[in-house]
Amino acid sequence: MQITTISDTHGKHAQLNLSSGDILLHAGDISSRGNRTEVEDFLNWFKVQDYKYKIFIAGNHDFLFEDNSATAIARLIPDDIIYLNDSGVEIEGLKIWGSPITPWFYDWAFNRKRGEQIQAHWDLIPSDTDILITHGPAYKVLDLTTGKVRAGCEDLLRRIKKIKPKIHLSGHIHEGYGQVKKYGTHFINASVLNERYEMVNAPIIVEL
């Protein structure tokens, strides 16, 4: 199973050169301001990509997905796209879970306070998850900002260490782009834009 991972396109998705594959995963921040025009433009692009399965979550810029009901959002999503929001899907035996939640930062979309409030979301992640997609990274894993701040979530890291998904995909911290294997999990930060919002990073492709 070939899996292509991207994140943090912020409306610049048309600049990406994608080929084809089995699964295309987007870890959030599909837009810049989170309005309907931006979201519809992304969805129109995403649905025509040559992948058998296309899955995405929202990010902290994607206000439309937090400000509207699940019913209204479902009407926007094309039939051949899977949107996850503290929810999961099974694809050819792979159990995939997605969450847009990130630790609180200037009252962006899907922000939660560290500790008990954010832990309630991580507790929802099933213990048999194969691929975990969260917008933000885990603590001290591909989360270092240019200001030398570790922006990842400690509570998320504890959950990952416990359930050991095969892959943890995130974005959010553009300068954390890359991949590393530790704690029994393949961690990927697939931010395709750098901290200046320039398209410089390639999609990261993995095989499962």
Secondary structure as the mmCIF struct_conf table of DSSP 4:
data_model
#
loop_
_struct_conf.conf_type_id
_struct_conf.id
_struct_conf.beg_label_comp_id
_struct_conf.beg_label_asym_id
_struct_conf.beg_label_seq_id
_struct_conf.end_label_comp_id
_struct_conf.end_label_asym_id
_struct_conf.end_label_seq_id
STRN STRN1 GLN A 2 ILE A 6
STRN STRN2 SER A 7 SER A 7
TURN_TY1_P TURN_TY1_P1 HIS A 10 GLY A 11
HELX_RH_3T_P HELX_RH_3T_P1 HIS A 13 GLN A 15
STRN STRN3 SER A 20 HIS A 26
BEND BEND1 GLY A 28 GLY A 28
BEND BEND2 SER A 32 ARG A 33
HELX_RH_AL_P HELX_RH_AL_P1 ARG A 36 LYS A 47
TURN_TY1_P TURN_TY1_P2 VAL A 48 VAL A 48
BEND BEND3 GLN A 49 GLN A 49
STRN STRN4 ASP A 50 PHE A 56
TURN_TY1_P TURN_TY1_P3 ASN A 60 HIS A 61
HELX_RH_AL_P HELX_RH_AL_P2 PHE A 63 ASP A 67
BEND BEND4 ASN A 68 ASN A 68
HELX_RH_AL_P HELX_RH_AL_P3 ALA A 70 LEU A 76
BEND BEND5 ILE A 77 ILE A 77
TURN_TY1_P TURN_TY1_P4 ASP A 79 ASP A 80
STRN STRN5 ILE A 82 TYR A 83
BEND BEND6 ASN A 85 ASP A 86
STRN STRN6 SER A 87 ILE A 91
TURN_TY1_P TURN_TY1_P5 GLU A 92 GLY A 93
STRN STRN7 LEU A 94 SER A 99
STRN STRN8 THR A 102 PRO A 103
BEND BEND7 PHE A 105 PHE A 105
TURN_TY1_P TURN_TY1_P6 TYR A 106 ASP A 107
TURN_TY1_P TURN_TY1_P7 ALA A 109 PHE A 110
STRN STRN9 ASN A 111 ARG A 112
TURN_TY1_P TURN_TY1_P8 ARG A 114 GLY A 115
HELX_RH_AL_P HELX_RH_AL_P4 GLU A 116 TRP A 122
TURN_TY1_P TURN_TY1_P9 ASP A 123 LEU A 124
BEND BEND8 ILE A 125 ILE A 125
TURN_TY1_P TURN_TY1_P10 SER A 127 ASP A 128
BEND BEND9 ASP A 130 ASP A 130
STRN STRN10 ILE A 131 THR A 134
BEND BEND10 HIS A 135 GLY A 136
HELX_LH_PP_P HELX_LH_PP_P1 PRO A 137 PRO A 137
STRN STRN11 ALA A 138 ALA A 138
TURN_TY1_P TURN_TY1_P11 TYR A 139 LYS A 140
BEND BEND11 VAL A 141 LEU A 142
STRN STRN12 LEU A 144 LEU A 144
TURN_TY1_P TURN_TY1_P12 THR A 146 GLY A 147
BEND BEND12 LYS A 148 LYS A 148
STRN STRN13 ARG A 150 ARG A 150
BEND BEND13 GLY A 152 GLY A 152
STRN STRN14 CYS A 153 CYS A 153
HELX_RH_AL_P HELX_RH_AL_P5 GLU A 154 ILE A 163
BEND BEND14 LYS A 166 LYS A 166
STRN STRN15 ILE A 167 SER A 170
BEND BEND15 HIS A 172 HIS A 172
HELX_RH_3T_P HELX_RH_3T_P2 HIS A 174 GLY A 176
STRN STRN16 GLY A 178 LYS A 182
TURN_TY1_P TURN_TY1_P13 TYR A 183 GLY A 184
STRN STRN17 THR A 185 ASN A 189
STRN STRN18 SER A 191 SER A 191
STRN STRN19 LEU A 193 LEU A 193
TURN_TY1_P TURN_TY1_P14 GLU A 195 ARG A 196
STRN STRN20 MET A 199 MET A 199
HELX_LH_PP_P HELX_LH_PP_P2 ASN A 201 PRO A 203
STRN STRN21 ILE A 204 GLU A 207
#
